[in-house]
Amino acid sequence: MNYYLFKVLLIFVSLPFLISQKVPQVKYLPLIPMYQDSLFSGPKTIGKLKNKAIDEASGLAFSQMHQGILYTHNDSGGDPFVFLLDTLGKDRGKIILEGVKNRDWEDIAVGPGPLDNTSYIYVGEIGDNRAEYPEIKIHRFPEPKTIEKSVKVTPETLTLVYPDGPRDAETLMIDPLSKDIFILSKRDSANTLYKTTQDAFLKNDIVTLEKVMTIDLTMSVAGDISMDGTQILIKNYLVVFYWERDPSESIPEALARNPVILPYKPEPQGEAIAFAPNGKSYFTLSEKRSGIDPVLYRYYKK
């Protein structure tokens, strides 16, 4: 589909949400709701990515083991690599996932897993533009103990199916409190939240996701939960949505409230967002589109 036609369609399908929120309109951006600038600052340009192999970045997550290190990957058809970069956008190496392919990796998350005091990287092969694949996969492996130019890992793979048929998704989140795994659909008019548990990795069979709730937003392309579990981010191509969460609440209970709109500079095809480990800033990253190189942006909490 033509890129600009896709943008027009995105605005069209976003109208029900924007109207339902009854938000004030900006004079020059009448279809984008006003954001809450008292919480986070506007974007600070960190710099262009130095690794030119990262041209379809479709996920972003911070290491919980190595200070200042982020993980990202390319989407459909890319090599089965997780790339490392620092908070200045400099190349710090790659992780090669052996025994798997990148059919359509769309998001990445870092969170708890089966071993205590060990952080794991989760890669979501959850993209399905035409809703034609009966199964999706999540690959999981412990964070590497050292930063190297190239390291190989053999991940565990969880195969999943939706309870209501194939669909496209680009948002994968791990709850650091419950350890539950969440996937949020993309293309339905009200996106649907699905859940599975860590125990699903122990089953030697295909696991059916649990349908949890629908959320009054559409075209979700990325999300993250802060390392302490008290903040949630979900974005589409135009807007970043934000929820604060009491530790006694579940993720669905927090998402049942209306979100706050945070500052966001629309990117050529922004499909990646991540909290810094301290929860005091978030980063965004786009795919390369129309000759525009990916730029890493940072938004600071006030």
N, C-alpha and C positions, 0 to 999 in steps of 0.2 A: 504494500500500500504506500502511496506517495506520502512522504513525511509530513508535509504541510496539510494535506487532507486529513491525516491522522490527528493533527493538532486541533483542527476544526471539530472533528468528531468528539475529541476529548472534552472540549468546552461544552459541546451540546449535551453530552451525557452527564457533565458536572452540574448543569443547571438545577436539577431537582434538589441536590444537596445545598447549593448556594442559596436558593430561594427559601428552602425550609429553615435555614439558620437565621434568616432575616437580618443579615449583617449589614452594616453601613457600606456604601459603595465608594470606591476611590475614583476620583474624577477621571483619571487617565487609564485606570485599569478596572473598568466597571464589572468585570466578571470574577475578580479575585477578591475575597473577603479581607477586611481589615485584620491585621495581626496584632497580637498583644506584645508590644515592644518593651514592656516593663520587666519582662522575664529574661529574654535573651537579646543580645545585640544583633545588628545586621551583619552581613557576611564580611569576613576578612579573607582575602585571597592569600592562600598559603603558597601556591605555585603550581605550575604545570607538572604533570607526572614525567619523571625522567625515563621511565621504562616504556618505550614505544610499543612493546608487545601488549601492553594493557590498553586496548582500543575499544573494548566493549564491556567496560566495568559494570557489573550488574549486582554487586553486593559489596558491603564494607563492614568490617568488625575490628575492634581493638583487641590486641593481645592482653591477657590477664597475667602473663608471665614475664613479658619483655616490655619494659617501659618505652613508650613512644612508638610502638610498632603496630601497624594496621595490616589486615589481610584483605585481599580482594581477588576477583577472578573475572574472566570473560564469560559471556553467555553462550548461546547455542552454537555448537560446532567448534568451540575453542578447544585448546589442549586441556587435559585434565590437570591443570596447574592452579595452585593457590599462590598468588604473588604477595611478597612482603614489601612494604614501603614504610618510611618513617613519616612523622608529622610535617615534614617539609616537602614531601612528595618524592624523596629520593629512593631509588631502588635498593632493596635490602635482601634480595634473593627470591627463591621460589620453593614450594613444596610440590613434588610430583606424586600424584595419587596413582598407585599402581593397581592394575586389574579393573579399572573403571573407565568409563567414557564420559565426555561432556555432551550429553544430548541437548540439554538446555538448563545449565546451572543458572539460577536466578537470584539466589541470596545466600549469605553466609552469616553465621552467628558463632559466638564464643560463650561457653557457659559450663555449668557443672555436668558431670557424667557419672558413670558407675563407681569410679574410685574417688574417695575423699581427698581433698586438697590437690586435686588435679583438674585443670581446665581443659576442655575439649573444643575442637573446631568442628562445626557442623556445616556441611555444604548441601544446599537444597537443589536437587534436580527436579524442580517443580514447575518449570515453564511449559506451556502447552497452548500456543496461540490459537489453534483450531479446536481445542478440546477433543483431541482424537486418541490420546494415549491412555490405555486402561490403568496404567500404574505410574507412580512417581517414586522417587528414591531420596533418601537422606544418607549422606556419607558422614561418618564420625571417626575422629582419631584424636589422641592427646596432642596438645600443643608441643612442638619440638622444644627440647630443653636448651638448644643453642641456636643462634642465628647463623645460617650458612648460606653460601651462594646457591646451593642446590641440595635438597635432601629428599629422599624417597620414603613414602609411608604406604602401608596397606590398610585402608580404612575398613571399618565395619560398615555394612550397608543395610539399611532398613527399607523394605519395599512396602509401599502404602497404596491404598485405593480410597477414593472418596465414597461416602455412603449414598451419594446422589448423582453419581456419574462424573466423567472426566471434566476438568475445568482448568483454566489458566491461573497461575499464582506466581507472585514475585516477592512475597514477604514471608520470611522465616524468623521466628523469635523463640528464644529459650528463656523460660522464667527461672531466674537464679534462686528463687525461694522454694518453689514446688518442684523444680526441675522439669516441668511439663514442656512439651514441644508444641508450638503453635504455627499454623499456616493460615494466611489470610488470602482469600481469592481476589482476583483483579477485575474481571470484565463484567460481573453482574452489577445491576444498578445499585444494589446495596450489598457491599462485599460481605462474604461469609467467613467466619472464624471457625477453624477446625483444630482439634487437639489430639495428641497422642502422648504416651508416657515413656519414660526411659525403659521400662520393662518390655516395651515393644521390641527392642533390639535383641531380647533374649529368645524371642519366638522364632522358630525356624519355619516361618510361614508368612504369607502376605497379611498385613494388618489393615483393618478398616479404621479410618479416622473417625473421630467423634465430632459431629456437627454441634457447635456450641451456641452460636448466636449470629445474627446479622448486625452490621454496623452501618450507620447512615453516612457512608462515603463510598466513592467509587474510584476505579482505576488505581488502586493501591499498588505501589511498585517497590516499597521498601519499608522496613520497620526495625526497631530495636528497643530493648528493655535495659535500663541502666544496671550497672553491676550490682548495686544494692537492692534492685527490684522496685524502687519507689517512683520511677519515671518511665513513661512509655512514649515512643515516637512512632508515627506512621505517616508516610508521605505518598502523594500522587505526583503527577508532573507539574502541578501548579502550587500545591499547598503542603505545609508541614503541620500535622495535627499532634497535640501534646496533652497527655493526661498525667496527673499526679496520683499516686496510689499509696494507700495506707498498707503497711506490711501485713495487716490482718485480712486484707481483701484478696480475692482471687483476681487474676487478669480480667476475666469477663465482667466481674463486678465493677472494676475500675473503668473499663471501656464502655459500660452502660451509661456513663455520664457524658454530657456534651464536652467535646474537646476544646482546648484553647488553640488558637491559630498562632503559630510562631513565625518569625521572619524567615523568608526564603527567597533567594535570587533564582528564578527559573533558569534551568540549564538546558542545553541542546537536547539531551535525553537523560535526565537525572533519575537514576534507578538505584541509588545507594545512599544510605544514611547510617551513622553510628554515633553513639554516645562515647565520649572520653571516659576512661575508667573511673574518674572521680565524679562523673555526672555533671560537671560544671561547664561543659561545652558539647556541641555536636558538630560532626563533619558531614559534608555531602560531596558526592563525586558523580560525574556524568560519563556516559559513553562518548566516544569520539563521533561527531556528526557534522556534516557539511563543512569538513575541513577544520573544524574547531577542536583543538586538542583538549583532553580532559584536564580540568582544573580542580584542585582540592580546596574546598572552602571550609572555614571554621566559624561557628557562631558561639559567643561566650555568654554564660549566665551572669546576670547582673547581681 
